[in-house]
């Protein structure tokens, strides 16, 4: 009986091909829009979350903030702009973290709880802006980071070839450098950079390692000095202090300024993720005592940013799914409208079937089969279109997308459920017709 009902339902739909296609068009667009919008939203959020993960969920980052870079600091910005036309110490901009701050924070390494240390290691980072040159290839104002070997423990980066910095490099004040993927490509092209010399400023450094590509390469949230992470260089922090000192000359758009920023960042690796909020509060308390105005530094907790990004992603998916779900609702209304018209057209057929012995459940089953066939067909075509649209967006526009299996099941399930829900009323209306009045219908 079921197989005969399905064949009869499909045949009835094929008798009006154009009308059936227009009926399922709403379902097709609804399913496709749900999948496509969720894919675009998921892709953008995954990119943001990945950037935060690069900082490490168990880390606490303390960063120097140049006066004038925060909202509401116009006066500081004007003061910073006026400080840079002379090397007079009174006109040099001094801000940010200092070596004394690092020594105070180093005390957290000895802090224990239940016999276990709270902090695994503390990594200082000193940012320099230097010109790079290899033969005729040159990069102006490149980001050169002076740091320690523990940098690999606190940041999610990997060495593709060679090695990273070692303790012996810090002791010997070695002129060695580790290149990021993008910097190696720009400076050496298709040549092998390992063990090759590279001019940083006026000093020659030997390339000892090349890093693997770091995701999108964009600056991570909370980073005060926006840059492409795939363009950075890494040298021993002792070499940076010895070779370049603390005073930096910043040349931009025909103007120059001088500033002193002893440390641009201090990364604190917490042993346990559950202790990250506790360590963050301890860091804030220690630095507030040393920086009363708290305008030249900021404490960034990647775990908090990650939790916030996950929360925003869920809200974003709900909003996008709700907007796209309206299309499915409209498609369901279209199916209900067509099926009501079909019931009117087939009133005499319904009367004949009831007169020869068909029961009400047979009539309900007949019309439900047709509505489910319409919604299922629209759902399957919508899935194909919904998968194609994100691929097209990524290919043509470069916007990251991520099609999730649950979004496909969700959209298809809602389309079938919509067909059933909006098909029940027309089916019941047809089943409850009076057979005698249905036979008299013209």
N, C-alpha and C positions, 0 to 999 in steps of 0.2 A: 504493500500500500504506500509506504514512504517513497519508494523508488518511482512508482507511478505518479505520485503527487509532485515530486521534484521535476520529472519530465514534463508534466502538464504545466507547471509553473514557468519553467524556462521557455516552453513553446509560447505561452501567452505573452511573455515579455518580448520575445523576438518578433511577435506580430506587429509591434510598434517600436521599432528600433530607435528612431530619433527621440521619441518621448522617453524611452527607457534610458537613453544616454544622457539626456538633459536632466533626468531625475537623479542619476548617480553622479552627475557633475559636481553637485554641491558636496557630496561625500568625498569625492576625489580631492577637491580643493581643500576641504577641511582636514583630511588625513595628511595631505602633503604639507599644509601650513603648520600643523602641529609638529611633525617630524622636523621640518626645515627650521622653524623658529627655535625649537629646543636644541637643535644641533648647533646653530649659530651662537646661542646663549651659552651652551655648554663649552664650546670651543674657546670663546673669549674668556670665560671664567677659569678654564683649565690653564690657559696661558698665564693669567694673573696669579693663580695658585702656584704654578710651577716656579714663577719668579720668586715668590715668597719662600718656597721650599729650598731654593738655592741658598738662602741665608741660614737654613737649619732650624728645625723646630725646637731644638734644645739650646739655642743660643740667645744671648742678650747682647745687642749691638748698641754701643755708645758712639755717637758721631758728632764731630764738630760742625757747627752751623755758622756760616759766614753772615755777619750782620747785614740785614737788608734782604735776605733771601726768604724770610718768613712774612706771611701776610700781617699787615698792621705795623710794619717796622720801617716806615718811610723815613723817619728821622735818622735811624741807624743807617739806612741805605745812603742817605745824603752824606752822612759823616764818613762812610766808607769810601764814597766816590771822591770826596775831597782829600782823602788821606794819601793819595797815590801819585803825587807828582814829584816827590823828593825822597831821598833815602835818609833824611833826618829822622832819628829814632822817634821823635815826637809825632811824626807824620806817617809812621808805619802802622798799619792796622794789625793789632794783636788780638787774637780770639781763639776760641776752641780749647781742646784738651791739651793738657801739659804732661810732661814727664812725671811731675809730682802726682798727678791724678792716677797715672799708671801704677806708681808705687803703692798708692793707697788701695787701689783695686786689687793689686797682687795679694793683699792680705786675705782676700776671699778664698784663695787657694787653700789656705790653712784652716778655713772654717769647716767644721764637721758637724754632722747631725746623726745621732745613733751610731757613732763610730765611723761614718763614711763621709768623705769630703763632698761638699756641695758643688764645687767647681773643678772641672778636669784641667783646664788650661785657660790662659788669658793671652790673647794675641794682639799686639799693637800694629797699626798700619799708618804709614806716613805717605801722604799723597804728594807727588811732585808733578809739575808740568814742564816737560822737557822736549826739545826737538830731537828726533831720531833720524839717523842717516845710515844707509848702506849703499855705497856707490852713488848712483844717481837717484835712487829711491829715498824719499824723505817724507817724514810725517811731522807736522808742526803741532806744538803744544800737546803731545801725547801724554796719557795718564801712566805714570811710572809709580808703582806702589812698593815702598820699602816695608818689608814684613819679615816674619820668622818662619821656620819650617812647619810650625804647628798650624799655619794658615790652612793647610789641606784638611786638618781635623775639624775645623769649624765652618768651612765652606764646601758646598757640594760641587767640587771640581775634580777632574781627573787628568793625569799626565798621559798624553798620547805617546810621546817619545822622549827619551832622555830621562831626566830626573827633575825634581823640584829642589828648592833650596835646602841646604843641610846646615847643621850646627857648626861644622868646620868653616863654612863660608862666612858665618857671622864672626867667628873668632879671628879669622885671617883678614877680615874686611875685603873679601874677595870681590873682584870685578866680574861677577857672573850675572846672567839675566835669564829669566824664563819668559818665553813669549806665549801669548794667547794665540788661538788659532787664526783669528783675523789679522793680527799684527804680523805674524809670520808670513802670511800670504801677501800682505801689502809690501813688506820690506824685502822679501826674498823671492817672491813669485813661486816658480816651480823648482828653485834650487833647494838644496838641503841646508837648513839653517844651523844644524847642530855643529858646535865647536867653531862656528864662524864668528868673526868680530862684528860688533855693532856699536856705532857712536851714539852715546846718550849724553846730550849736551856737548861737552868738549872731551869727555872721557870715553875710552874704548872698553867695551864689555864683551865677554865671551858667552855665547848662547849655549846653555847646558840642558835646556828642556823646552818642550812645546806642549801646551795644554790641549785637551780635547775641546771641541765646540761646546759652548755653554748655552744650551737651549736656544731661545730667541735672541739672546745677547743683549736684550734691553736692560736698562737700569732697574734694579729691584725697588719695590715700594719703600719709601722712607729714605732713599739714598739722596743725599743733599747735592752731590755732584753728578748730575745725570750724564751717562756715557754708555757706550756699547761695551759690555763686559768682554766681548771677544776681541777688543782692541787694547786691553791692558797689558802691562809688562810688570814683572816682579823681580826685585833685587833685594839683597840682604839689607835690613833696616840699619845695621851698623855702617854699611857702605854708604847708604843714603845720607846719614848724619855726617859722616866724615867727608864725603866728596862734595856735597851740595849745601850743607849747613841748614839753618832754619829760615833765613831770609829768602823769600822768593819774589821774583819780578814777574808780574802778570801783564802781558802785552795783549791788548784787544782793540781792534778797530782804530788803530793809530794812536791809542793812549796807553799809558803804562801805570801800574800801581805796584806798591810793595806791601807785603804782608808777612806775618810770622804766625804759623800754625804748626806747633810742635808735633801733634798727632792728629790725623784726620779721623781715625777710627780706633776703637778698642773693642775687640770681639771676645765675649766671655762664653765659654762652652760649659754648660751646666750638665752635671752627670745624669740627672734624672729629669724627665720632662715634667713630672709633677711638681718639681721644685723651681721651675722657671719663674712663676709669679713671685715667689719668695725672694729669689736672687735679684729679680728686677727691682723690687722695692728696696732691697739693701743697697743696690747700686744708686738708685735715685737719692736715697738718704745720704750716702757718702758724698755724692757730687753736689747736692744742694748746699751742704755746709761749705764747699769750696767755691761754688759759683752761685752767689746769692740771687743774682738777677735771672739765672737759668735761661739766658737768651742765646748763648754761643755754643750750646750743645743740645742734643736730644737723645733720648733712650728709646730704641726701637726693639720691640719684642716680636720676633717673627711668629711665635705661637699665637699671640693675640691677633696679629694680622691674618694668620691662616684661619683662625676660628671665625673672624669677621668675614673673610672672603667666602668661606663655606656657607655662612648664614646668608650672605647676600646672594650667593648662587642659588640657594634653595628658593629664596623669595623671587628672584628673577625667573627661575624656571616655572614657578607657580603663576606668575603674571603672564609670561609668554604662553604657557599652556592654556590659561583661561581665555586669553584673547583668541588664540587659534581654535579653542573648543567652541567658540561662538559659531565658527564656520560649520562645524559638525552639527550643531543645533539647527542651523539654517538648513543644512542638508537633510536632517531628519524631518523637519517641517515640510520640506519639498516632497519627500517620500510619502508622508501622511496625506498630503494634498492630492497627489497623483493616485494613491490607492483609494481615497474616497471617491474620486472621479471614476476609477475603475469599477468600484462596487456599483455605482449608479449605472454604468454602461452594461454591466453583466448581471443586472437584476433578474432578467428572464432566465439566464443560465443557472443562477442560484436556485430559482424556483423549480426548474426542471430537475436539478440534482437532488433537491429535497424531496420532490414528489416521487422519485424512483428509489428512495431509501437512504440517501445520504444524511448523516447525522450532523448536528451543529459542530461537533469537534472536527469533522472532516472539512467543513467550510472554513473554520478558523485555521486549521492546519494548511489549507490550500493558500490562503492569503498571506499567512505568516511566512510560508516558503518563498513566496514571491518577494516580500519585503526583505527577507534575509538575503535572498539572492542578489537583490539590488545593492544592499549595503555591503555585502561581502565583495562583490565585484568592484564597487567603488573603493573599498578599503585596500584591496590588492593593488589596483592601479595607483591609488594614492601613495602607497608605500614605495613603489618604484619611482614615482615623481618626487616624493619626499627625500629619498636617498640621492637622487640625481641633482637636486637643487643645491644642497650643501657642497657637493663635489664641484659643481660649476662655480659656486661662489669662491671656493678656495683656489680653484685653478685660474680663474680670470682676475680676481681681486686680491688674492693673497690673504684673505681673512681666514683665520683658523676656525675650523668647525670640527665637531665631534658628534657623530651619530651614535646614540646609545641604543642598545637592544631593547631596553625597557620602554623607550619612547616609541619604538615601532609597535611593540605589543600593546602599549597603552592606546595609541591612536587606532590600531586595528580593532582592539576590543571595544572601544567606545563606539566605533562606526557600526559594528555588528549589534551592540546593545541598543544603539539609537534606532537601527532598523526594526528591532524587535519591539521596543517601547512604542515607537510611532506607528507600528503596524498592528498593534493589538486592537486599537479602537476601530479602524476600518474592518478588521476581521470579525470582531464581535458584532458590529453593525450588520455585516453581511449574514452572519450566522443566525441572528435573531429576526430575520425577515419572515413574514408570514408567507408560506409557500403559495397559497392561493392568490394573494395580492401580487406576489412576484410573478406568477404566471400571467396575470392580467396586464403586467407592465408593458407598455409599448415603447 
